[in-house]
């Protein structure tokens, strides 16, 4: 009787254990809850240029970023009601995007509305994020414009620099951590690589400058006669210009010499006129003196005529002229004739 009673109990326990084992795989196969936060990468970040977005920049090792993960997930679930898309960027995996947005602190939040970006500096709490969108507090925040905008050419270059730096950092970790190479060996490798890359870039720039700015020797050898003719014509033009300059300088010198000669002639004429005036004054003074002498000798002559009345006027000798007066009259006549000749010629 005891064995018959234990049999049904064992069967019931076995059935319960089988049912539990069958239920475990079903629970393990249930899909995990899907996250509504969209991971942003360098390939899909242009989606934020359309519509309204909220972005979060984080790092897996950042404690502050981990504290806001739950709030960010709740905000993303209600994104459809708020008509806003929610994304996140891992700065370790996407250093280019961190350089494009110029992220310097973590976590960093950005708001985007039709390609206009603004920095959100509030706490990453769901209620504050919800009020920021519903009350449109982002309108009071100054947007990132000009070269600061993530879509500008300057920030694109910054993204490239951050991407290169991230790849170098990953390569350094690969050398030191994975391969176990000493750190100083890795630094030496990067220094040598930088020197070689600089030399190659300099060589490329030299080749480009020679191709675009230096004259091609083949073109010169194809038309040697034309080059000679052009050189000869250029030389002839230079010689002609030099001769014209010489002629112009000679004409100017001749004009200057003629002007100087005329000025000298005028000066000489003025001096001659002054000398003539002085001589005329001297002659006039001599004539006045002779006249005064003659007047003084008048009474003496009358007395002599009274003493010798018998002598006739015909027999009286003429008064001789002094040689000084004759010379003065001759010079005066010559000066007058020279002055008369110069007058019409001038």
Secondary structure, 3 states (H helix, E strand, C coil): CHHHHHHHHHHHHHHHHHHHHHHHHHHHCCCCCCCCCEECCCCCHHHHHCCEEEEEEECCCCHHHHHCHHHHHHHHHCHHHHCCEEEEEECCCCHHHHHHCCCCCCCEEEEEECCEEEEECCCCCHHHHHHHHHCCHHHHCCCECHHHCCCCHHHHHHHHHHHHHHHHHHHHHHHHHHCCCCHHHHHHHHHHHHHHHHHHHHHHHHHHHHHHHCCCHHHHHHCHHHHHHHHHHHHHHHHHHHHHHHHHHHHHHHHHHHHHHHHHHHHHHHHHHHHHHHHHHHHHHHHHHHHHHHHHHHHHHHHHHHHCCCCCCCCCCCCCCCHHHHHHHHHHHHHHHHHHHHHHHC
